């Protein structure tokens, strides 16, 4: 088996993680995921200011004092920190150490493929460009937009010599990659039952021990914080997915075939994953600019909260007009409160406008009301100039429309062919007709027995829920229908919602279409990335059979 570690789950993750992973125990490969849909927008704006930018500069700073250590220990590094400029990052790494063999992967940038005018347009490439780089002896492989799991699949495919039709093995490694791609979310971070983890002060980053048959064990370095359990791994498996088929450029992984087993302290075995041919298209992450946004928050304290909110709305609209304004009144106030903050509500207002001058004037108009509005007028921030709004949308192109290229350490350019076999077939609907536990029930928070993990995919939100006791799954399946989700989460009552049962994980995944509007960068929602959506659901009270409690 090989040991593949992760040291970054997003652009901004723990800076010291690269060194911690290199010094904490044995590794063969170290991966880092720096790219999210929002990150592509950030890097796109960086590239507008300076064409030499466009990559995750944090990663380069991390290598300044760890690259020699990785070379000494024989740990090879694979990362998507190249972002929009993998060649630029590769060149910068070579300047750190002339002995290092650096390769990179190109071809994901599709702005010239019918996406003219987009700030970014990047296809999700697969693992085989990385494999070519590793086959050529690269110490460091830098990519742009590849699927997150490909960073882990490629070292396994290289090491074991897998072919492109070894779908079960590729799928098993894909699942392992999906588990560790978000760093400490697999070792207790953002975990629903976090109070059960003895030490979450400084959780260790995850490691996938991948075997030749594609099975794996998820673990972490000895002596590090956090925990690796069936539930911490399951929570990450349910993160930002859709249905049972997890579509990738190299393989379609059947999440309805995954089995998880505790294999010792901080060790979870993943086995049984079925793989199928990949789809004939690649997903493309497209970001465009869509005007400007600004926001202000009025603090409303004490009595007549609704009247104060009405006056503030009327005055701001009179000053700048109603077009593009969105208002939210958060009733955080308490009656007869013993602190001023507890007596206060928050009136949030955002503006979305094509005119940057109006975005700037908006916040100044709010400040000008300070001595002419409701009693106790307070704002939570000074005026600002506003910021550009980016809108994400997914597109799809044929696999053979993309020029996937591996640029090897000696500069040789090797074209990566598209897959020879592609197919996607319907997944059988699982049987959810098992007897539902009955008897006396108690009204308690859903999270008493249900875990959840949620996140964003463009304008959609993913919400995965599971129970730890298999005996509770029939109740969960009967209780959490689409209509019930709409009742428990009223903000979603008008949305289209997909429901995907995963009985093998005692879980159900929901996709709430449009909850986040045009995506995280454009969303004015209180929780624009839906990170807390699962915790909101867990806090809702439902009647649960006492036998399950």
CORNORQUI-V551517 format. One record per backbone hydrogen bond with DSSP energy under -1.0 kcal/mol. NH is the residue of the N-H (numbers start at 1). CO is the residue of the C=O. If there is no record, write none. Layout:
<<NH;CO> <NH;CO>>
//
This chain:
<<2;210> <4;208> <5;29> <6;206> <7;31> <12;10> <13;10> <17;14> <20;16> <21;17> <22;18> <23;19> <24;20> <28;3> <29;3> <30;76> <31;5> <32;78> <33;8> <40;36> <41;37> <42;38> <43;39> <44;40> <45;41> <46;42> <47;43> <48;44> <49;45> <50;46> <53;50> <56;81> <57;55> <61;57> <62;58> <63;59> <67;63> <70;66> <71;67> <72;68> <73;69> <75;70> <76;28> <77;139> <78;30> <79;141> <80;32> <82;143> <83;80> <84;54> <85;82> <89;85> <90;86> <91;87> <92;88> <93;89> <94;90> <95;91> <96;93> <100;97> <103;140> <104;407> <105;142> <106;405> <110;121> <113;110> <118;115> <119;287> <120;287> <122;285> <123;108> <124;283> <125;123> <125;145> <131;127> <132;128> <133;129> <134;130> <135;131> <136;132> <137;134> <138;133> <139;101> <140;101> <141;77> <142;103> <143;79> <147;125> <150;147> <151;148> <152;149> <153;149> <154;150> <156;152> <157;153> <158;154> <159;155> <160;156> <162;157> <166;163> <167;165> <170;166> <171;167> <172;168> <173;169> <174;170> <175;171> <176;172> <177;173> <178;174> <179;175> <180;176> <181;177> <183;180> <185;182> <186;183> <189;184> <191;188> <194;191> <196;193> <197;194> <204;225> <207;219> <208;4> <209;217> <210;2> <211;215> <214;211> <216;270> <217;209> <218;268> <219;207> <224;221> <225;202> <226;199> <227;187> <233;229> <234;230> <235;231> <236;232> <237;233> <238;234> <239;236> <246;253> <252;276> <253;246> <254;274> <255;244> <255;253> <257;254> <259;271> <261;269> <263;267> <267;264> <268;218> <269;261> <270;216> <271;259> <276;252> <282;397> <284;395> <285;122> <286;393> <287;120> <288;391> <290;389> <292;353> <293;387> <294;351> <296;349> <298;347> <299;378> <300;345> <302;343> <308;304> <309;305> <310;306> <311;307> <312;308> <313;309> <314;310> <315;311> <316;312> <317;313> <318;314> <319;315> <320;316> <321;317> <325;322> <326;350> <328;348> <330;346> <332;330> <334;342> <344;341> <345;300> <346;330> <347;298> <348;328> <349;296> <350;326> <351;294> <352;324> <353;292> <359;355> <360;356> <361;357> <362;358> <364;360> <365;361> <366;362> <367;363> <368;364> <369;366> <370;367> <372;369> <377;374> <380;297> <387;293> <389;291> <391;288> <392;518> <393;286> <395;284> <397;282> <399;280> <401;398> <402;399> <404;402> <405;106> <406;414> <407;104> <408;412> <411;408> <414;406> <416;404> <423;278> <442;544> <444;542> <446;540> <447;538> <448;445> <449;446> <450;446> <451;466> <453;464> <455;462> <457;460> <460;457> <461;512> <462;455> <463;510> <464;453> <465;508> <466;451> <467;506> <472;469> <473;470> <476;472> <477;473> <478;474> <479;475> <480;476> <481;479> <485;481> <486;482> <487;483> <488;484> <489;485> <492;489> <493;490> <495;492> <498;511> <500;509> <502;507> <505;502> <506;503> <507;502> <508;465> <509;500> <510;463> <511;498> <512;461> <513;496> <515;512> <516;459> <517;514> <519;516> <522;519> <523;519> <530;527> <536;532> <537;533> <538;534> <539;535> <540;537> <542;444> <544;442> <546;440> <548;545> <549;546>>
//
